[in-house]
Amino acid sequence: MDIEKLKTSRRREQQLEQLSPFELKDSLITLASDQQKKPVKTMLNAGRGNPNWTASTPREAFFTLGQFGIEECKRNMSHPSGLSGVPQKEGIAKRFEAFLKEHNNYPGVELLKGMYKYGINKHSFDPDAWVFELAEGIIGDQYPSPVRMLKHTEVIVHDYIIQEMCGNEPSRGGKFDLFAVEGGTAAMCYIFDSLIENRLLKKGDKIALGVPVFTPYLEIPELERYNFKVTYIHGSAKDEDGNSTFQYPDSELDKLGDKSIKAFFIVNPSNPTSVEICDKCRKYLVKVVKNLNPNLMILTDDVYGTFVNGFRSLMNELPQNTLCVYSFSKYFGATGWRLGVIALYEDNIYDDMLSAIPEKDKEKLAKQYESLTLYPARLKFIDRLVADSRQVALNHTAGLSLPQQMQMLLFASFALLDKENNYKKACNDLIQNRYNLLWEGLNIPVTPDPERAAYYSEIDLREWAMKNYGKEFVAFLEKNFEPVDIVFRLAELSSIVLLNGGGFAGPEWSVRVSLANLNDEDYSIIGKELAETMQDYVDAWKSTLKK
């Protein structure tokens, strides 16, 4: 068989493919780094989805707002040692207006002006109260209050969530309560724990999981503290040409009609497939839930929603059932900021189900939350989430740090005030171009897909093999190679790091390419190297036929 042997044996590949793709990645990086030491080889790590762009305008506004905050602190006390006072509320709006006028040429000032006017004109904010929150927030001199989210900040971020997740038209009207958290990761941890803590889920309960999916959603349910029984909802649909669309067939969504399934966890658009649930699937899902399983709890992680034009979250379609997690990390290039929100509709099944749990459990929960309120039974689920995030006893110091909330506010305001969608267009054009370059390198035509986010690209080697060479070639691959062989081969021979799709509960012979973190031209190289490696398998197969 004429194909280059790897340093990594097949037995070793079998062992390593048991790991999470994010742990396997370290072995691949080591191999790619060794190859990089050779002349003209540069390691291309398309394994992780950390974006290589940033939203600069809201960051400029952050630092300029910081200057105003410092001036306010020094205004009522300024000691040569660097000891200063704190912002004072009375007359602060007029001082802010004067600051903006005096520093008209400072970076980010136009955004600060627009945000200030937006709060007053659209929401009738009291100017002094509004600016006082900005000044205290940027300085970070107080504990978060309210602990769930700052008052004015929540209103503006709510507008942003409605704009991006609901297309500015929430299907039922009404309001969502927001909980500002330390990114999507914290949101996941808080939600899992509070569902258990409040007896809405119990250890060993049945849940459903939309797959392929971000690996922590595969791993968390198996932890001893949860030990959930998982039903997988497979995004296995194909188009008329046999290409995977990664949409959910009706037969898969029908599984959610089983009332013994208590919760459904989904990433939308998905990671690694990077496609939004299509309109047909979304409508069918709504029908299944409403008709067959009306108390199904839905957790949707919508971090990639901003990369699809006209995106509609399940929080819009099934607001009473849905806990929506949104992170600012990818769209604004802010993974290091740790910024996210949990959104829950005011009229929701979680609060309804809390009132229906057994009396014995109600008494235990009342004891747990009695230090927070005289009426613990009335405590909303969203507020229990906040308290649980700080072990209840530390609820008075709960909440996302004030400067983090200010950067979140500025990101949201930036998007709300960008009426021409210039940032969204530039951001989405960037990754769509990289997607096209990757597939041009593969020499495979790009199929139009309105649901495609293109933040990642999932490439199924087995599907490609079956379409182009038939089942005999597929049988050859399966007999002679591990599904992860291609990622080891690319790392060892081409210094390219990709993740194995099987680790996301996707097609075993697939790879995930992150389109977020490399230069545009690198994706042409990855496409070409991937195509050459796939051709190496074909040549090896053909050589066995000749023999």
C-alpha positions in Angstrom: 0.0 0.0 0.0 1.7 3.2 -1.2 1.1 5.8 1.5 3.5 7.4 3.8 3.8 5.8 7.2 3.2 8.0 10.2 5.2 8.1 13.5 1.9 7.7 15.3 0.9 4.1 15.0 -2.7 3.0 14.4 -2.8 1.5 17.9 -1.8 4.9 19.3 -4.4 6.6 17.1 -7.1 4.2 18.6 -6.0 5.2 22.1 -6.0 8.9 21.4 -9.3 9.1 19.6 -11.0 8.3 23.0 -10.0 11.8 24.2 -12.0 15.0 23.7 -10.9 16.7 20.5 -9.6 19.6 22.6 -7.3 17.3 24.5 -6.3 15.4 21.3 -5.4 18.7 19.9 -2.4 19.0 22.2 -0.9 15.8 20.6 -1.6 17.2 17.1 0.1 20.5 17.9 3.2 18.7 19.1 3.4 16.7 15.9 2.8 19.9 13.8 5.4 21.8 15.8 8.0 19.1 15.1 7.2 19.3 11.4 7.4 23.1 11.6 11.1 22.9 12.4 11.7 21.8 8.8 12.4 24.5 6.1 9.4 26.4 4.7 6.9 24.8 7.1 4.6 27.0 9.2 2.2 25.4 11.6 -1.5 26.3 10.7 -3.6 25.6 13.8 -7.3 25.7 12.7 -8.3 23.6 15.7 -9.6 26.3 18.0 -12.3 28.9 17.3 -10.7 31.9 18.9 -11.3 34.8 16.4 -8.4 36.8 15.1 -10.4 40.0 14.8 -11.6 42.5 17.4 -14.4 45.1 17.6 -12.2 48.2 18.1 -14.8 51.0 18.4 -16.5 49.7 21.6 -13.1 49.1 23.1 -12.1 52.7 22.3 -15.3 53.9 23.9 -14.5 51.7 27.0 -11.1 53.5 27.6 -12.5 56.9 26.9 -15.4 56.3 29.4 -12.6 55.2 31.8 -11.1 58.7 31.5 -14.4 60.3 32.4 -14.7 57.9 35.4 -11.3 58.9 36.7 -12.1 62.6 36.4 -15.3 62.0 38.4 -13.3 60.2 41.1 -10.7 63.0 41.3 -13.4 65.7 41.3 -14.4 65.2 45.0 -11.0 64.0 46.3 -7.6 64.0 44.8 -4.5 63.3 46.9 -0.9 63.4 45.6 -0.6 59.7 46.7 -3.1 58.7 44.1 -5.9 58.4 46.5 -9.2 59.6 45.0 -12.9 59.6 45.7 -15.8 58.0 44.0 -18.3 59.3 41.4 -21.1 61.5 42.7 -24.6 61.3 41.1 -25.8 64.9 41.4 -25.3 66.8 38.2 -23.2 64.0 36.6 -25.1 64.0 33.3 -24.3 67.6 32.6 -20.6 66.9 33.4 -20.7 63.9 31.1 -22.1 66.1 28.3 -19.4 68.6 28.9 -16.8 65.9 28.9 -18.0 64.5 25.5 -18.0 68.0 24.0 -14.5 68.9 25.3 -13.1 65.5 24.2 -14.9 65.4 20.9 -11.8 64.0 19.1 -11.2 61.1 21.6 -11.6 57.6 20.2 -15.1 56.1 20.8 -16.7 59.4 21.7 -19.3 59.1 19.0 -20.4 55.8 20.4 -20.6 57.2 23.9 -22.7 60.1 22.6 -25.0 57.8 20.7 -25.4 55.4 23.6 -26.2 58.2 26.1 -28.9 59.6 23.8 -30.3 56.2 23.0 -30.9 55.5 26.7 -32.7 58.8 27.2 -34.6 59.0 23.9 -35.7 55.3 23.6 -36.1 54.3 27.2 -36.6 57.7 29.1 -33.6 57.0 31.4 -33.1 59.6 34.1 -29.9 61.2 32.8 -28.1 61.4 36.2 -29.0 57.9 37.1 -27.9 56.6 33.7 -24.5 58.3 33.7 -23.9 57.5 37.4 -24.2 53.8 36.4 -21.7 54.3 33.6 -19.2 56.1 35.9 -19.5 53.6 38.8 -19.5 50.7 36.3 -16.3 51.8 34.5 -14.5 52.5 37.8 -15.8 49.3 39.4 -15.9 50.8 42.9 -19.1 49.1 44.1 -20.5 45.6 44.3 -22.9 44.8 41.4 -26.4 46.0 42.2 -28.8 44.5 41.3 -26.7 41.4 41.4 -28.4 39.8 38.4 -27.5 42.7 36.1 -27.1 46.5 36.3 -30.5 48.2 35.8 -29.8 50.4 32.7 -27.3 47.9 31.2 -29.9 45.2 31.3 -32.3 47.3 29.3 -29.8 48.1 26.5 -28.4 44.5 26.3 -32.0 43.3 26.2 -32.6 45.4 23.1 -29.4 43.9 21.6 -30.6 40.3 22.3 -34.0 41.0 20.8 -32.3 42.5 17.7 -29.9 39.6 17.2 -31.8 36.6 18.5 -35.3 37.5 17.6 -34.9 39.7 14.5 -36.2 42.7 16.5 -39.7 41.0 16.6 -40.2 38.9 19.6 -43.0 36.5 18.7 -44.9 37.0 22.0 -43.9 40.5 23.0 -43.1 40.6 26.7 -39.7 40.8 28.3 -36.8 38.5 29.1 -34.9 38.6 32.3 -31.1 38.7 31.8 -28.4 37.4 34.1 -24.9 38.7 33.1 -22.3 35.9 33.5 -18.7 35.2 32.9 -19.1 33.9 29.3 -21.0 30.9 27.9 -19.0 28.4 29.9 -20.1 29.9 33.3 -23.7 30.0 31.9 -23.6 26.3 31.2 -22.3 25.4 34.6 -24.8 27.6 36.5 -27.8 26.3 34.5 -26.9 22.6 35.0 -26.3 23.1 38.7 -29.5 25.1 39.3 -31.7 22.7 37.4 -30.4 19.9 39.7 -30.5 22.1 42.9 -34.1 23.1 42.3 -35.3 19.5 41.5 -36.3 20.4 38.0 -33.8 17.8 36.9 -32.7 14.8 39.0 -29.6 12.6 38.8 -30.3 9.9 36.2 -33.1 11.8 34.4 -33.5 11.5 30.7 -32.4 14.5 28.6 -31.9 15.0 24.8 -28.9 16.5 23.1 -28.7 17.8 19.5 -25.6 16.4 17.9 -23.0 17.0 16.5 -22.3 19.4 19.4 -19.6 21.3 21.3 -17.9 18.5 23.4 -18.6 19.8 26.9 -22.3 19.2 26.2 -21.4 15.5 25.6 -19.2 15.2 28.6 -21.1 17.2 31.3 -24.2 14.8 31.4 -21.9 11.8 32.1 -20.4 13.4 35.2 -21.2 11.5 38.4 -23.2 14.5 39.9 -25.6 14.3 36.9 -25.4 10.9 35.3 -28.2 11.8 32.8 -29.5 9.3 30.4 -29.0 10.9 27.0 -31.1 10.6 23.9 -29.2 11.9 20.9 -31.1 14.0 18.3 -29.0 13.6 15.2 -28.5 16.4 12.6 -28.3 13.7 9.9 -30.4 15.2 7.0 -29.0 15.3 3.5 -30.0 17.3 0.4 -31.1 15.8 -2.9 -27.4 15.4 -4.0 -26.5 13.4 -0.9 -24.7 16.2 0.9 -25.1 16.5 4.6 -27.1 19.6 5.6 -26.8 18.8 9.3 -30.5 19.6 9.8 -32.7 17.5 12.1 -35.1 15.1 10.2 -38.6 14.9 11.5 -37.9 11.4 12.8 -35.2 12.7 15.1 -37.3 15.6 16.4 -40.1 13.2 17.1 -38.0 11.7 19.9 -38.6 14.9 21.8 -42.3 14.0 22.1 -41.4 11.5 24.8 -42.5 13.1 28.0 -39.9 11.2 30.0 -37.3 13.5 28.3 -37.1 16.4 30.7 -34.7 18.7 28.8 -33.2 19.4 25.4 -29.7 20.9 25.0 -28.7 22.4 21.7 -26.1 24.7 20.2 -27.7 26.8 17.4 -26.0 27.4 15.0 -24.1 24.3 15.8 -20.5 23.7 16.7 -18.9 22.0 14.7 -21.3 22.0 11.8 -22.0 25.8 11.9 -25.5 25.8 10.5 -28.7 27.3 12.0 -31.8 25.1 12.5 -33.7 25.7 9.3 -37.2 27.2 9.4 -38.9 23.9 8.6 -37.1 22.1 11.4 -37.8 24.9 13.8 -41.5 24.9 13.1 -41.7 21.1 13.4 -39.8 21.3 16.7 -42.3 23.8 18.0 -45.2 21.6 17.0 -43.6 18.5 18.8 -43.0 20.5 22.0 -46.4 22.2 22.1 -48.4 19.1 21.2 -46.5 16.3 22.9 -44.1 17.6 25.5 -45.1 21.1 26.7 -42.9 21.1 29.8 -39.7 20.3 27.9 -36.9 22.5 29.2 -34.7 23.8 26.3 -31.2 25.2 26.7 -30.0 26.8 23.5 -26.4 28.1 23.2 -26.7 30.8 20.5 -23.1 32.2 20.5 -22.9 31.9 16.6 -26.3 33.3 15.9 -24.9 36.7 14.8 -23.1 35.0 11.9 -26.4 34.1 10.1 -28.5 36.8 8.5 -32.0 36.8 9.8 -31.2 34.4 12.6 -34.1 33.2 14.8 -33.4 31.6 18.2 -35.6 29.1 19.9 -36.0 31.7 22.6 -38.2 33.5 20.0 -40.2 30.4 18.9 -40.6 28.7 22.3 -39.9 31.5 24.8 -41.7 29.9 27.8 -39.6 26.7 27.5 -36.2 28.2 26.6 -33.2 29.2 28.5 -31.0 31.1 26.0 -27.2 31.4 26.5 -25.5 34.1 24.5 -21.8 34.9 24.6 -20.2 38.1 23.2 -16.9 36.3 22.7 -16.9 35.3 19.1 -18.7 38.1 17.3 -16.8 40.9 19.0 -13.4 39.0 19.3 -13.7 39.0 23.1 -13.0 35.5 24.4 -10.7 37.0 27.0 -13.3 39.3 28.4 -15.6 36.4 29.5 -18.9 38.1 28.7 -22.3 36.4 28.4 -25.9 36.5 29.4 -28.6 34.0 30.2 -32.0 35.1 29.0 -35.3 33.7 30.4 -38.8 34.8 29.4 -40.7 36.4 32.3 -43.6 34.0 31.9 -41.8 30.6 31.8 -42.3 26.9 32.6 -39.4 26.9 35.0 -41.3 29.1 37.5 -44.5 27.1 36.9 -42.8 23.8 37.5 -41.2 25.1 40.7 -44.7 25.7 42.1 -45.6 22.1 41.3 -42.7 20.2 42.9 -43.5 18.0 45.9 -44.1 19.8 49.2 -41.1 18.1 50.8 -38.8 19.5 48.1 -40.5 22.9 48.5 -39.7 23.0 52.2 -36.0 22.1 51.6 -35.7 24.8 48.9 -37.4 27.3 51.1 -34.8 26.6 53.8 -32.1 27.0 51.2 -33.2 30.4 50.0 -34.7 31.8 53.2 -31.8 34.2 53.8 -32.6 36.0 50.6 -36.3 36.7 50.9 -39.2 36.4 53.4 -41.1 34.5 50.6 -38.5 32.0 49.2 -41.2 29.9 47.4 -41.9 32.9 45.2 -38.2 33.3 44.2 -38.0 33.2 40.4 -35.8 30.6 38.7 -33.6 33.3 37.2 -32.9 34.7 40.7 -32.2 31.2 42.0 -29.6 30.9 39.2 -27.9 34.0 40.5 -27.9 32.9 44.1 -26.8 29.3 43.3 -23.8 30.8 41.3 -22.5 32.1 44.6 -23.6 29.1 46.9 -26.6 31.3 48.0 -24.8 32.4 51.1 -22.6 34.8 49.0 -25.5 36.1 47.0 -24.9 39.7 48.3 -21.5 39.6 46.4 -22.9 37.9 43.3 -22.9 39.3 39.8 -20.6 40.0 36.9 -17.9 42.6 37.6 -19.0 46.2 36.7 -16.2 46.9 34.2 -17.2 43.6 32.4 -20.8 44.8 32.3 -19.7 48.1 30.9 -17.8 46.4 28.0 -20.8 44.2 27.4 -23.0 47.4 27.3 -20.7 49.0 24.8 -20.6 46.0 22.5 -24.4 45.9 22.6 -24.8 49.6 22.0 -22.3 49.5 19.1 -24.4 46.9 17.3 -27.7 48.7 18.1 -26.5 52.0 16.8 -24.9 50.4 13.6 -28.1 50.9 11.5 -26.4 50.0 8.3 -25.0 46.8 9.8 -21.5 47.7 8.6 -19.8 45.7 11.3 -22.0 42.6 10.8 -21.4 42.7 7.1 -17.7 43.1 7.4 -17.5 40.3 10.0 -19.6 37.9 8.1 -18.0 38.7 4.8 -14.6 37.9 6.4 -15.5 34.3 7.4 -17.6 33.6 4.3 -14.6 34.5 2.2 -12.4 32.1 4.3 -15.1 29.4 3.8 -15.0 29.9 0.0 -11.1 29.8 0.0 -11.1 26.6 1.9 -13.5 24.8 -0.5 -11.8 26.3 -3.5 -8.6 24.7 -2.2 -10.4 21.4 -1.8 -11.6 21.9 -5.4 -15.1 21.2 -4.3 -17.9 23.7 -5.4 -19.5 25.7 -2.6 -23.2 24.8 -2.1 -25.3 27.9 -1.2 -26.9 27.5 2.3 -28.8 30.4 3.9 -28.5 28.6 7.3 -24.7 28.5 7.1 -22.8 30.5 9.8 -19.4 29.5 8.3 -17.6 30.0 11.6 -16.5 26.4 11.2 -16.5 24.0 8.3 -17.3 20.3 8.8 -15.8 18.1 6.1 -16.9 14.5 6.0 -14.2 12.3 4.3 -16.4 9.2 4.2 -19.2 11.1 2.5 -16.7 12.4 -0.1 -15.3 8.9 -0.6 -18.7 7.3 -1.1 -19.9 10.0 -3.6 -16.7 10.0 -5.6 -15.3 6.4 -5.4 -18.0 4.2 -4.0 -18.3 1.6 -1.2 -15.2 -0.3 -2.2 -13.0 2.7 -1.4 -14.9 3.3 1.8 -14.4 -0.3 2.9 -10.6 0.1 2.1 -10.5 3.2 4.4 -12.3 1.6 7.2 -10.2 -1.6 7.0 -6.8 0.2 6.9 -7.1 3.4 8.8 -8.6 4.9 12.0 -11.1 7.8 11.5 -8.6 10.1 13.2 -5.8 9.1 10.8 -6.4 12.2 8.6 -5.9 14.7 11.5 -2.6 12.9 12.5 -1.5 12.8 8.9 -2.1 16.5 8.3 -0.4 17.4 11.6 2.7 15.2 11.1 3.2 15.7 7.3 1.7 19.1 6.6 1.9 20.9 10.0 -1.8 21.5 10.0 -4.0 21.1 13.1 -7.7 20.3 12.6 -10.1 18.6 15.1 -11.8 15.3 14.5 -15.5 15.5 13.9 -16.2 12.2 15.7 -15.2 13.8 19.0 -18.2 16.1 18.6 -20.6 13.2 18.0 -20.5 14.0 14.3 -19.5 11.8 11.4 -16.5 9.7 12.5 -14.6 10.4 9.4 -15.1 14.1 9.4 -12.8 17.0 10.4 -13.7 20.4 11.8 -11.9 23.5 10.4 -12.1 26.7 12.4 -12.5 29.6 10.0 -12.0 32.2 12.7 -8.3 32.2 13.7 -6.0 32.2 10.7 -5.2 34.5 7.8 -7.4 34.3 4.7 -4.7 32.8 2.5 -4.1 30.0 5.1 -7.4 28.5 4.3 -6.5 28.0 0.6 -3.4 26.1 1.9 -5.4 24.0 4.3 -7.9 23.2 1.5 -5.1 22.1 -0.9 -3.2 20.1 1.7 -6.5 18.4 2.8 -7.3 17.6 -0.9 -3.8 16.1 -1.4 -4.1 14.0 1.7 -7.4 12.7 0.6 -5.9 11.9 -2.8 -3.1 10.0 -1.1 -5.8 7.6 0.3 -7.2 7.2 -3.2 -3.8 6.5 -4.7 -3.1 3.9 -2.0 -6.4 2.2 -2.7 -5.8 2.2 -6.4 -2.4 0.6 -5.9 -4.0 -2.3 -4.1 -6.4 -2.8 -7.0 -3.5 -3.1 -9.5 -1.9 -5.7 -7.3 
